[in-house]
Amino acid sequence: MKRKISHVLIMVLAFGLVACSSGDQQQQQPINHTQGVYMLIDTSGTYAQELGKALAVINYLLGTMNPGDVLAVAKVSSRSFSEKDIVAKVTFTSDPVRANQQKRAFRDKVDKFAKGVKRGSAYTDITGGIIQAAEFLNEANPGRKTVLIFSDMQEELGKGTVRDFPIELSGLRFVALNVTKLNADNVDPRRYMGRLEWWQERVTNAGASEWRVVNDLAHLERVFES
């Protein structure tokens, strides 16, 4: 009987040590503090005239990104679910000299893109751009994933473009920037409010952790407030 009791006690103690060790390992896992930002820029119609403001946002991002952070800029065009629409992308190194070189190269690519936008695209595939953004950020896997949408949020799809299906956006936060009002919005403000409500419902139903609208670009720090 004593041997059986001793054997049971040994097994209990061993199980307890294994459980403690497993718990310690879980607690010791480092928290990923990096952030990933994917910025979609609407280049359709008259909204292409807002490109200068988009460049100011990119300058702000380049000035605030830290080592390990991921940044990508892509255009929203007639069909945006394509890596070809990514204008520039980078993961910042911890070497300050190299990081500055990365930022200059990134800005050069964006400037070249901006100069090449002579006229807006015929259609606006925002949903395709969002799906591409989610795919990119999930693959990069930073600690915090943010999709910035620089657009009036008026989606117009070309013939044959299918986007009315469920999408998966879990773990991503969305910020719509500089959502300008269309002429029809001035006639009936309910169109503007309804458009934003529709997008909020679209992304949150897809699992997004947050939806915000920020039109005051003078306070971009608010975009990344916890």
trRosetta pair geometry for C-beta under 8 A, 3 or more apart (Angstrom, degrees):
i j d omega theta_ij theta_ji phi_ij phi_ji
1 4 5.7 -54 -153 33 33 111
1 5 6.5 32 152 -18 66 105
2 5 5.7 -54 -149 37 33 111
2 6 6.2 34 153 -20 66 106
3 6 5.7 -55 -148 37 32 112
3 7 6.2 34 153 -22 65 106
4 7 5.6 -54 -149 34 30 113
4 8 6.5 31 153 -19 64 105
5 8 5.8 -55 -151 35 31 111
5 9 6.4 32 152 -19 65 106
6 9 5.7 -55 -149 36 32 112
6 10 6.4 34 153 -22 65 105
7 10 5.8 -53 -151 32 31 112
7 11 6.6 29 153 -17 63 105
8 11 5.8 -57 -151 36 32 110
8 12 6.4 32 152 -20 66 106
9 12 5.7 -54 -147 36 32 112
9 13 6.3 30 156 -17 66 107
10 13 5.9 -57 -148 39 29 109
10 14 6.2 29 154 -20 65 108
11 14 5.7 -54 -145 37 30 112
11 15 6.3 31 156 -20 65 106
12 15 5.8 -55 -148 35 29 110
12 16 6.3 30 153 -20 63 107
13 16 5.6 -55 -149 35 31 113
13 17 6.5 31 154 -20 65 104
14 17 5.8 -54 -150 34 32 110
14 18 6.5 31 153 -18 65 105
15 18 5.8 -55 -150 36 32 111
15 19 6.3 32 153 -20 66 108
16 19 5.7 -55 -146 36 31 112
16 20 6.3 31 155 -18 65 106
17 20 5.7 -53 -146 37 31 111
17 21 6.2 32 154 -21 64 107
18 21 5.7 -55 -148 36 30 112
18 22 6.3 30 153 -19 65 105
19 22 5.8 -53 -148 35 30 110
19 23 6.3 30 153 -19 64 107
20 23 5.7 -56 -148 37 31 111
20 24 6.3 33 154 -22 66 105
21 24 5.7 -52 -148 33 31 112
21 25 6.5 31 153 -21 63 104
22 25 5.8 -55 -152 33 32 111
22 26 6.6 30 152 -18 64 105
23 26 5.7 -55 -152 35 33 111
23 27 6.3 30 153 -17 67 108
24 27 5.7 -58 -148 39 32 110
24 28 6.1 28 155 -20 67 112
25 28 5.7 -60 -144 38 30 110
25 29 7.2 50 152 -43 60 88
26 29 6.1 -33 -162 -3 35 114
31 143 7.0 65 157 -131 74 135
32 141 8.0 -51 -179 144 167 83
32 142 6.9 178 152 178 120 45
32 143 3.4 -175 115 -81 87 99
33 143 5.3 -20 -92 23 5 167
34 66 7.5 -140 -122 80 68 101
34 68 4.1 -105 -99 128 125 108
34 69 5.4 -171 -162 -85 87 51
34 70 7.2 65 156 -6 118 84
34 142 4.4 -110 110 -151 99 94
34 143 4.8 129 52 5 58 98
34 144 7.5 -162 102 25 44 74
35 65 7.8 -131 70 -129 100 76
35 66 7.9 78 27 37 95 98
35 69 5.3 0 60 -127 71 101
35 70 7.6 -138 109 38 43 71
35 142 5.4 84 -166 148 12 139
35 143 6.4 -55 -73 62 50 86
35 144 4.3 -23 -114 65 85 102
35 145 7.7 -178 -160 -72 64 27
35 146 6.7 9 -179 5 108 111
35 224 7.5 29 -157 -140 170 122
36 69 6.9 176 -82 -167 43 64
36 70 3.9 -3 -117 63 88 110
36 71 7.6 -164 -154 -68 53 36
36 72 8.0 11 -177 6 91 98
36 137 4.9 150 113 -135 138 92
36 140 5.2 133 -114 97 147 134
36 141 7.9 115 -28 69 147 12
36 142 3.4 165 -27 17 99 136
36 144 7.0 -178 26 87 66 52
36 145 5.1 -8 64 -112 107 67
36 146 7.0 171 89 29 56 68
37 61 6.0 -139 92 -144 156 130
37 65 7.7 -117 21 -93 124 110
37 69 7.5 12 5 175 95 108
37 70 7.2 173 27 93 55 64
37 71 5.3 0 63 -115 96 72
37 72 7.4 -177 97 33 56 61
37 146 5.0 -14 -109 72 72 104
37 147 7.9 158 -158 -91 52 25
37 148 6.4 19 -173 -8 98 111
38 72 4.8 -5 -117 66 75 104
38 73 7.9 174 -162 -82 49 27
38 74 6.9 0 -177 8 92 111
38 133 4.1 157 114 -146 145 98
38 136 5.7 122 -99 80 141 129
38 137 5.6 -105 -20 -53 128 108
38 145 7.8 4 3 -170 105 84
38 146 7.3 176 27 93 66 53
38 147 5.1 -21 70 -112 98 71
38 148 7.2 -178 88 26 45 72
39 54 7.7 145 156 -164 128 98
39 57 7.0 161 -141 118 149 123
39 58 6.9 -154 67 -87 164 85
39 61 7.2 -119 -38 -40 140 163
39 71 7.8 3 -1 -168 104 83
39 72 7.1 -177 26 93 68 54
39 73 4.9 -17 67 -111 103 72
39 74 7.2 162 84 26 53 64
39 147 7.8 159 -89 -165 31 49
39 148 4.3 -13 -112 67 78 112
39 149 8.0 -175 -156 -74 53 25
39 150 6.5 29 -179 -11 97 111
40 74 5.6 -25 -107 74 64 90
40 75 7.6 83 -161 -161 63 10
40 76 5.1 59 173 -50 105 106
40 80 7.6 53 -143 179 118 150
40 126 7.3 105 140 -141 151 71
40 129 4.5 93 -129 155 137 136
40 130 7.3 -50 -41 -68 157 58
40 133 6.3 -74 -50 -60 111 134
40 147 6.9 20 -7 -179 107 94
40 148 6.8 -173 26 92 66 58
40 149 4.9 -5 61 -116 113 64
40 150 6.5 -171 91 27 58 72
40 151 6.9 -21 111 -29 103 119
41 51 7.2 63 -180 -120 128 77
41 54 5.0 71 -124 -156 118 154
41 73 6.5 22 -14 -175 117 95
41 74 7.1 179 21 89 80 39
41 75 5.4 -44 70 -111 92 57
41 76 6.4 -160 84 7 36 85
41 87 7.8 -1 29 -9 127 140
41 150 4.9 -6 -112 64 61 120
41 151 7.7 159 -162 -60 26 83
42 47 4.8 -23 116 122 119 141
42 48 7.6 -120 119 -71 71 54
42 50 7.7 27 71 60 100 123
42 76 4.7 -26 -101 57 53 126
42 124 6.2 10 -143 -136 102 117
42 126 7.6 -17 -93 -87 102 96
42 149 7.7 55 -39 175 100 77
42 150 6.0 -139 10 102 84 67
42 151 3.5 112 -39 -107 133 88
42 152 6.7 -133 99 12 171 69
43 47 7.4 -152 -131 92 9 94
43 48 5.0 47 -161 -100 58 98
43 51 7.5 40 -110 -83 80 111
43 75 4.9 -5 -9 -162 130 112
43 76 6.4 166 14 64 75 63
43 77 6.0 -15 58 -85 112 76
43 117 5.5 -121 -147 -132 119 129
43 120 5.7 180 149 -135 59 68
43 121 5.4 70 98 -5 92 101
44 47 5.8 31 69 44 67 114
44 48 6.9 -175 57 -44 15 92
44 76 6.9 -60 -18 107 102 95
44 77 7.2 148 -66 -130 88 40
44 78 8.0 122 -96 -68 110 58
44 120 4.7 75 180 173 23 113
44 121 4.7 -58 -97 63 72 83
44 122 7.3 -48 -139 78 96 12
44 123 6.5 -73 -119 116 133 15
44 124 4.1 -88 -6 -73 160 97
44 156 7.1 165 173 46 158 112
45 48 6.9 174 81 -5 34 92
45 120 4.4 -95 12 106 13 157
45 121 7.9 -48 -19 64 53 51
45 124 7.6 -47 3 -49 104 117
46 49 5.7 -22 177 4 66 117
46 120 6.6 -76 -29 -16 20 152
47 50 5.5 -35 -175 15 62 117
47 120 6.5 99 50 -118 70 141
47 151 6.6 35 175 -143 155 58
47 152 5.3 -130 -94 -9 132 109
47 180 6.9 179 -115 41 92 129
48 51 5.9 2 180 -38 57 110
48 117 5.5 -160 -163 160 119 124
48 119 7.1 129 55 180 165 25
48 120 3.9 -155 -18 -80 126 91
48 121 8.0 134 -64 4 123 64
50 53 5.2 -41 179 34 80 115
50 54 6.5 86 124 -25 83 97
50 150 7.3 -166 117 162 122 104
50 178 6.1 153 -180 145 140 140
50 180 6.7 -149 -73 -26 145 137
51 54 5.3 -53 -153 33 43 117
51 55 6.5 46 151 -23 71 99
51 114 5.4 148 160 -140 130 98
51 117 6.1 160 -81 70 158 149
52 55 5.7 -50 -154 30 34 112
52 56 6.9 37 148 -20 63 101
53 56 5.5 -49 -155 30 39 115
53 57 6.8 42 147 -20 65 99
53 150 7.6 176 101 -159 97 125
53 178 5.7 124 120 -100 143 158
53 217 6.1 -163 -168 -33 108 175
54 57 5.6 -50 -156 32 38 113
54 58 6.6 38 148 -19 66 103
54 114 8.0 180 79 -101 111 114
54 150 4.8 103 -106 155 105 164
54 178 7.6 -111 -69 33 73 153
55 58 5.5 -51 -149 35 37 114
55 59 6.5 43 150 -22 65 101
55 110 6.7 145 -119 142 85 121
55 111 7.6 69 -130 -90 128 66
55 114 6.1 10 -71 -83 123 155
56 59 5.6 -48 -151 32 34 115
56 60 6.7 38 149 -20 62 101
56 217 6.7 79 98 156 126 134
57 60 5.6 -52 -155 33 35 114
57 61 6.5 35 149 -19 66 104
57 148 7.2 -177 160 156 140 154
57 150 6.7 -168 35 -85 158 134
57 177 6.5 63 -101 161 155 164
57 217 6.6 -87 -74 -146 94 117
57 220 6.5 164 -127 -113 77 144
58 61 5.5 -51 -149 35 35 113
58 62 6.4 36 154 -19 67 104
58 73 6.2 4 -108 -83 123 144
58 107 7.2 145 132 -109 118 76
58 110 5.6 173 156 -164 166 167
59 62 5.8 -54 -147 36 31 111
59 63 6.5 26 155 -16 63 110
59 107 7.4 55 -94 -113 72 120
60 63 5.9 -65 -154 39 29 109
60 64 6.4 5 159 -4 66 117
60 220 4.9 43 157 79 164 159
61 64 6.2 -76 -145 45 28 98
61 65 6.1 38 163 -40 70 105
61 71 6.0 134 149 -131 125 135
62 65 6.3 -40 -135 12 27 113
62 71 7.4 147 -85 144 63 176
62 103 4.7 113 -168 -149 113 109
62 106 6.5 176 -104 85 120 131
62 107 6.4 2 -79 -62 167 105
64 224 7.6 173 140 23 147 160
65 69 4.3 -149 -164 84 93 145
65 71 5.7 -66 -92 -42 153 128
65 92 5.4 147 134 -23 117 152
65 103 7.9 172 53 -93 120 108
66 69 5.1 101 56 -21 61 120
66 92 6.8 165 109 84 25 140
67 92 5.6 -124 -117 113 36 98
67 93 6.3 -27 -133 136 91 25
67 94 3.8 51 -142 -93 149 66
67 99 6.8 -83 -87 -87 78 138
68 91 7.1 -16 -154 -179 28 93
68 92 6.7 -39 20 71 23 83
68 94 7.2 25 -35 -64 83 89
68 142 7.6 133 144 -126 86 97
69 91 7.4 178 90 -150 35 57
69 92 5.2 12 55 28 80 118
69 142 6.8 47 -136 -129 50 143
70 89 7.6 1 -176 -171 89 89
70 90 7.3 179 -148 92 53 45
70 91 5.0 -21 -99 -100 80 77
70 92 7.7 -149 -77 4 32 77
70 137 7.5 157 94 -120 135 68
70 140 4.6 76 -120 175 175 150
70 142 5.2 -143 19 -51 113 129
71 88 8.0 0 115 112 92 94
71 89 7.1 -178 96 -145 52 49
71 90 5.6 -4 58 57 89 86
71 92 7.4 45 4 -34 105 102
71 106 7.0 38 93 -149 124 153
72 86 5.8 -42 -173 -147 114 110
72 88 7.0 -173 -144 96 52 52
72 89 4.0 2 -107 -107 93 91
72 90 7.7 167 -77 19 60 53
72 133 7.8 179 84 -125 124 75
72 136 5.9 -68 38 153 166 150
73 86 7.4 116 80 -162 44 62
73 87 4.7 -41 99 56 95 112
73 88 5.2 20 42 49 101 86
73 89 7.6 -158 24 -70 56 59
73 110 5.9 34 67 -101 159 109
73 113 7.9 -177 113 50 123 162
74 80 7.2 109 142 -169 118 106
74 85 4.8 63 -171 123 103 90
74 86 4.6 -46 -94 -100 100 52
74 87 6.0 178 -104 0 33 80
74 129 6.3 172 106 -147 122 100
74 132 6.7 -137 146 107 172 131
74 133 7.1 -147 35 -77 137 87
75 80 7.3 -138 103 -122 59 106
75 85 5.1 -122 57 -169 77 91
75 87 6.1 88 -28 -47 90 109
75 113 7.2 -160 -52 -177 120 129
76 80 5.1 -26 -136 -88 56 151
76 85 7.6 66 -85 -179 25 139
76 121 7.9 -143 113 41 59 139
76 124 5.9 34 139 -155 114 75
76 125 6.4 -163 -170 65 82 60
76 126 5.8 10 -148 -93 140 58
76 129 4.6 -52 -102 -48 89 154
76 149 7.9 50 -48 -150 143 86
76 151 6.2 0 36 -84 157 132
77 80 5.6 143 41 -78 65 84
77 85 6.2 -151 14 -117 110 120
77 121 4.2 159 -148 -79 77 168
77 123 7.5 63 154 74 51 72
77 124 7.8 -96 -169 -113 12 41
77 125 6.7 -5 82 30 44 102
78 121 5.1 -139 -39 170 79 123
78 122 5.6 23 -88 58 116 87
78 123 4.1 76 -127 52 73 102
78 124 7.8 -34 -99 -48 36 21
78 125 6.1 49 147 -16 24 112
78 158 5.2 26 -171 -23 105 132
78 161 7.6 -150 160 -63 76 149
79 82 6.9 61 120 -12 88 118
79 123 7.7 35 -43 82 58 124
79 125 5.1 68 -115 -19 30 163
79 128 5.9 -48 -169 110 54 179
79 158 7.0 -68 -51 33 92 121
79 161 5.9 -152 -96 -111 98 123
80 85 5.2 39 -149 -67 69 178
80 125 4.2 -176 6 88 95 107
80 126 7.3 31 33 -94 149 14
80 128 3.9 139 62 95 77 107
80 129 3.7 -26 131 -60 144 81
80 132 6.3 -120 137 7 82 136
81 125 7.1 -91 -17 143 78 135
81 128 3.6 -102 -36 -163 86 97
81 129 7.3 -116 -68 -55 54 31
81 131 5.4 -4 -111 74 109 119
81 132 5.2 -178 -133 -51 51 103
82 85 5.1 102 74 -8 85 98
82 128 7.7 9 -6 160 71 120
82 132 6.7 -44 29 -97 24 143
83 86 5.5 -30 -169 5 58 118
83 132 7.1 -177 -72 -154 49 119
85 129 7.0 -101 117 -107 151 88
85 132 6.9 68 59 114 120 172
86 89 5.6 -7 171 -35 128 116
86 132 7.7 -148 -57 155 95 128
86 136 7.4 135 -91 -95 134 148
87 109 6.1 147 152 139 83 103
87 110 6.0 80 133 -101 132 63
87 113 4.5 -7 -144 -74 127 161
88 106 4.9 126 157 -149 142 72
88 109 4.0 130 -81 93 120 137
88 110 5.6 -72 5 -54 139 81
88 113 7.6 -123 -23 -18 99 137
89 136 7.6 -122 -120 -163 141 133
90 102 5.2 136 -167 179 144 113
90 105 7.7 128 -84 83 139 105
90 106 5.3 -77 -11 -80 142 123
91 140 7.1 -177 -84 -147 114 114
92 99 5.2 47 -167 -131 98 100
92 102 6.0 170 -116 92 69 153
92 103 7.9 27 -111 -58 111 87
93 98 4.7 -19 68 101 141 124
93 99 5.4 -141 63 -69 77 80
93 102 6.7 150 13 -27 94 144
94 99 7.5 -37 -178 -52 3 122
95 98 3.9 51 86 23 116 114
95 99 6.2 174 83 -20 56 86
96 99 5.5 -55 -141 35 28 115
96 100 6.5 30 159 -20 63 102
97 100 6.0 -55 -156 32 29 110
97 101 6.7 28 148 -16 62 106
98 101 5.5 -54 -153 36 36 115
98 102 6.4 42 148 -24 67 102
99 102 5.4 -49 -150 32 34 115
99 103 6.5 34 152 -19 65 103
100 103 5.7 -52 -149 34 33 111
100 104 6.5 33 153 -17 65 104
101 104 5.8 -53 -148 36 32 110
101 105 6.3 30 155 -17 65 108
102 105 5.8 -58 -148 39 29 110
102 106 6.2 32 153 -23 65 108
103 106 5.6 -52 -146 34 31 114
103 107 6.3 28 157 -16 65 106
104 107 5.9 -56 -147 38 30 108
104 108 6.3 35 152 -24 64 105
105 108 5.6 -51 -148 32 32 115
105 109 6.7 33 153 -19 63 103
106 109 6.0 -57 -157 33 31 110
106 110 6.5 26 150 -15 65 108
107 110 5.6 -55 -146 39 36 111
107 111 6.1 39 154 -22 68 105
108 111 5.8 -53 -145 36 29 112
108 112 6.4 32 154 -20 63 106
109 112 5.8 -54 -150 35 30 113
109 113 6.5 33 150 -20 63 106
110 113 5.5 -53 -151 35 33 115
110 114 6.3 34 152 -22 66 105
111 114 5.6 -52 -146 34 32 112
111 115 6.4 30 156 -17 65 106
112 115 6.0 -56 -149 36 29 110
112 116 6.5 26 153 -19 62 111
113 116 5.8 -67 -155 37 30 111
113 117 7.0 34 152 -31 66 99
114 117 6.0 -48 -156 17 35 111
117 120 7.6 31 -178 -85 103 48
121 124 7.2 136 84 -76 109 58
122 158 6.8 63 100 -83 113 112
123 156 5.0 -132 -145 104 72 87
123 157 5.9 68 -175 -136 132 19
123 158 4.4 -115 -30 -44 161 87
123 161 7.3 157 140 8 157 157
124 151 7.2 130 -167 -154 130 129
124 154 6.4 75 62 94 155 68
124 155 5.4 -137 100 -133 99 43
124 156 4.8 68 31 36 91 79
124 157 7.8 -78 67 -64 53 47
125 128 4.0 2 149 25 117 120
125 129 6.3 134 107 -20 78 87
125 155 7.1 58 -123 -152 24 96
125 157 6.1 76 -96 -108 79 79
125 158 7.9 -46 -59 8 107 89
125 161 6.3 -110 -100 -177 118 149
125 163 7.0 175 -150 -63 87 145
126 129 5.6 -60 -155 38 35 113
126 130 6.3 37 151 -23 69 105
126 149 6.8 49 -152 -151 110 132
126 151 6.3 168 -102 118 119 173
126 153 6.8 51 -96 -137 166 51
126 155 4.6 -99 21 -92 111 105
127 130 5.6 -53 -149 33 33 113
127 131 6.5 33 154 -19 66 102
127 155 6.5 47 -17 -135 91 150
127 163 4.1 114 78 -170 148 135
127 167 7.1 -170 -167 -39 98 152
127 202 7.9 -94 -101 170 101 143
128 131 5.8 -52 -149 34 33 110
128 132 6.4 31 153 -16 65 106
128 161 7.6 -70 -44 -169 132 118
128 163 6.5 -94 -47 -98 79 122
129 132 5.7 -56 -148 39 33 111
129 133 6.2 37 151 -24 66 105
129 149 7.7 120 106 -118 129 98
130 133 5.5 -51 -147 33 32 115
130 134 6.5 33 154 -20 64 103
130 147 6.5 73 -132 170 75 159
130 149 7.5 -15 -81 -84 95 125
130 167 7.1 74 108 140 114 162
130 169 7.2 -30 162 -94 110 127
130 174 7.9 0 -131 -110 114 129
130 203 7.4 -119 -160 -98 147 104
131 134 5.8 -52 -150 34 32 111
131 135 6.5 33 151 -19 63 106
131 167 5.8 -112 -91 -140 96 131
132 135 5.7 -54 -149 36 33 113
132 136 6.3 33 154 -20 65 107
133 136 5.8 -57 -149 36 30 111
133 137 6.2 19 160 -11 67 110
133 147 4.6 82 146 -118 148 120
133 172 7.7 108 120 -150 104 150
134 137 6.2 -59 -141 42 27 103
134 138 6.0 25 162 -18 65 113
134 147 7.4 -33 -63 -62 66 140
134 167 7.5 150 14 164 159 112
134 168 7.0 155 158 92 153 68
134 169 5.5 -105 -99 -112 138 70
134 172 5.9 -88 -110 -40 88 156
135 138 6.1 -59 -142 38 23 108
135 139 6.4 21 158 -17 60 110
136 139 6.0 -65 -155 37 26 108
136 140 6.4 17 155 -12 65 110
137 140 5.7 -56 -141 42 34 108
137 141 7.8 121 158 -59 54 28
137 142 7.0 -65 -160 25 84 97
137 145 4.2 103 167 -145 137 119
137 147 7.2 -105 -24 -65 148 90
137 172 6.4 103 84 -103 150 111
138 141 6.6 26 -179 -73 35 70
138 145 7.5 21 -65 -111 54 160
138 171 7.6 103 -97 76 90 130
142 145 6.1 141 62 -75 95 71
144 173 7.5 -15 -179 15 91 121
145 171 5.9 56 37 132 130 89
145 172 4.8 -66 108 -109 115 71
145 173 6.9 146 89 19 63 73
146 172 7.4 148 -100 -165 21 74
146 173 5.2 -26 -108 71 72 96
146 174 7.7 156 -160 -90 60 25
146 175 6.6 5 -172 4 106 110
146 223 7.7 97 -174 155 148 102
146 224 7.4 -66 -62 -100 167 84
147 172 5.8 27 -9 176 110 121
147 173 7.2 -180 25 87 72 45
147 174 5.0 -20 68 -109 101 73
147 175 7.3 171 87 27 52 66
148 175 5.2 -22 -111 71 68 99
148 177 5.7 13 -173 -12 99 124
148 223 7.3 16 -100 -168 113 144
149 153 7.1 75 127 -86 130 86
149 174 6.7 11 -6 -169 113 98
149 175 7.2 177 23 88 73 47
149 176 4.9 -29 69 -111 105 66
149 177 6.7 167 78 20 47 76
150 177 4.8 -28 -98 72 69 110
150 178 5.7 22 -150 46 78 115
151 154 7.7 -148 158 26 101 59
151 176 7.0 -74 55 -151 83 92
151 177 7.9 81 17 61 53 67
151 178 7.8 112 23 82 19 85
151 179 7.0 12 91 -106 54 70
152 179 5.9 105 -137 -159 40 58
152 180 4.8 -54 -98 58 100 81
152 181 7.6 173 -146 -70 109 10
152 182 6.2 98 170 -54 142 91
153 176 5.9 4 -66 -147 125 140
153 179 5.4 -1 -4 -133 116 110
153 195 5.5 131 110 148 114 115
153 196 6.6 73 97 -86 164 63
153 199 5.7 -75 -162 -39 127 153
154 182 6.2 61 -55 -51 148 138
154 195 6.7 -37 -85 -146 67 147
155 163 7.8 -107 169 83 142 155
157 161 4.2 -140 -177 81 106 123
157 163 6.1 -155 -91 10 148 122
158 161 5.0 85 60 -11 72 123
162 165 7.1 42 148 -16 99 112
166 206 7.0 161 -171 -107 72 86
167 206 4.8 -7 82 -129 79 138
168 206 6.1 -167 -114 -176 16 93
168 207 6.2 8 -159 26 59 136
169 172 4.9 -82 178 46 85 121
169 174 7.7 -3 172 -43 142 119
169 203 5.7 -61 79 -158 164 75
169 206 4.0 59 18 117 106 114
169 207 5.1 167 70 65 63 85
169 208 4.4 -16 118 -62 122 83
170 206 7.7 -126 -43 139 58 67
170 207 3.5 -45 -75 146 70 139
170 208 7.5 -124 -95 -70 23 30
170 209 7.9 69 -165 -45 47 84
171 207 7.4 0 -1 137 56 110
171 209 6.4 21 -135 -28 18 117
172 203 8.0 -95 93 -172 107 110
172 207 7.9 75 32 102 85 86
172 208 5.3 -55 80 -122 82 82
172 209 6.7 170 73 13 27 89
173 208 6.5 117 -109 -178 30 95
173 209 5.1 -53 -76 69 81 96
173 210 3.8 8 -135 52 99 108
173 211 7.7 -156 -164 -63 65 34
173 212 7.7 16 171 5 102 102
174 203 5.1 -38 6 173 154 165
174 208 5.5 -15 -7 -164 109 150
174 210 6.6 -173 34 94 59 66
174 211 5.1 -2 69 -111 104 67
174 212 7.2 173 97 28 58 63
175 210 8.0 4 -61 115 75 106
175 211 8.0 166 -83 -159 37 39
175 212 4.8 -13 -113 69 77 98
175 213 7.5 157 -163 -94 59 22
175 214 5.8 -2 -175 10 109 113
175 223 5.3 62 -154 -146 169 101
176 179 5.1 33 142 -57 116 119
176 196 7.2 -147 55 -127 160 94
176 199 7.0 71 -60 112 142 151
176 211 7.7 20 -9 -172 99 83
176 212 7.2 -162 26 96 70 49
176 213 4.8 -19 65 -112 104 73
176 214 7.3 159 79 27 52 63
177 214 5.6 -18 -106 73 70 90
177 215 7.4 147 -163 -95 46 39
177 217 6.9 72 -170 -89 107 98
177 223 7.7 -8 -84 -99 110 135
178 215 6.1 110 -99 -134 32 63
178 217 6.3 11 -67 -54 101 121
179 192 8.0 127 138 -164 112 97
179 196 6.8 71 163 -86 165 111
179 213 5.8 -42 5 -154 138 113
179 215 6.0 -81 37 -85 77 103
181 185 4.0 -131 -167 89 90 139
181 186 6.0 105 138 -54 125 78
181 192 5.4 -26 -122 -98 93 139
182 185 4.6 107 52 -5 70 102
182 186 7.6 -131 98 -5 45 81
182 191 7.4 -73 58 115 112 129
182 192 7.5 -178 29 -83 81 91
183 186 5.8 -51 -160 28 38 111
183 187 7.0 36 146 -16 65 103
184 187 5.5 -52 -155 35 41 114
184 188 6.6 -25 165 39 72 91
184 191 5.5 -44 125 84 100 170
185 188 7.1 -86 -141 72 27 55
185 189 6.2 50 177 -115 73 44
185 191 5.1 -128 -100 79 63 107
185 192 3.8 70 -145 -55 121 107
185 195 7.9 -62 -94 7 116 133
186 189 7.6 22 -122 -71 20 71
187 191 7.9 32 68 9 84 133
188 191 5.0 83 93 -13 97 104
189 192 5.4 -49 -162 33 57 113
189 193 6.3 46 147 -12 80 105
190 193 5.7 -58 -143 46 37 107
190 194 5.6 40 157 -23 70 112
191 194 5.8 -57 -141 40 24 111
191 195 6.3 30 156 -26 61 105
192 195 5.9 -53 -151 28 27 112
192 196 6.9 19 155 -10 61 105
193 196 6.0 -58 -152 39 33 107
193 197 6.2 33 152 -19 67 109
194 197 5.6 -55 -144 39 33 112
194 198 6.2 39 155 -26 66 103
195 198 5.8 -52 -151 30 29 113
195 199 6.8 22 154 -13 62 105
196 199 5.9 -56 -149 38 34 107
196 200 6.3 37 153 -21 66 106
196 213 6.0 -15 -146 -66 132 147
197 200 5.6 -52 -146 35 32 114
197 201 6.4 31 156 -16 65 106
198 201 5.9 -58 -152 38 29 109
198 202 6.3 34 150 -26 64 108
199 202 5.3 -50 -144 32 35 118
199 203 6.4 20 164 -9 69 105
199 211 7.3 165 119 -156 85 136
200 203 6.6 -63 -147 41 25 97
200 204 6.0 12 164 -8 65 117
200 211 4.5 153 -128 116 79 157
201 204 6.2 -62 -134 45 25 103
201 205 5.8 25 167 -19 64 114
202 205 6.4 -64 -149 37 17 107
202 206 6.6 9 153 -14 57 114
203 206 5.5 -61 -151 39 34 112
203 208 4.1 1 154 4 94 147
203 211 5.4 134 74 -84 126 119
204 207 7.8 151 -174 10 32 8
204 208 5.4 -79 -88 58 42 95
204 211 5.8 -79 -52 -16 100 127
208 211 6.2 77 109 -56 135 88
212 223 7.4 173 91 -130 139 64
214 217 7.5 107 135 -80 97 53
214 219 7.9 -125 -166 83 116 85
214 220 7.5 106 143 -117 144 54
214 222 6.4 165 -123 89 132 111
214 223 5.6 -90 -2 -83 168 90
216 219 5.2 14 117 31 111 100
216 222 7.9 36 77 34 106 142
217 220 6.1 14 -163 -63 58 95
219 222 4.9 37 134 -8 101 116
220 223 5.4 -24 -174 3 63 118
220 224 8.0 31 146 1 73 95
221 224 6.6 -72 -165 46 46 92
221 225 7.0 71 140 -54 71 88
222 225 5.4 -23 -153 -13 45 120
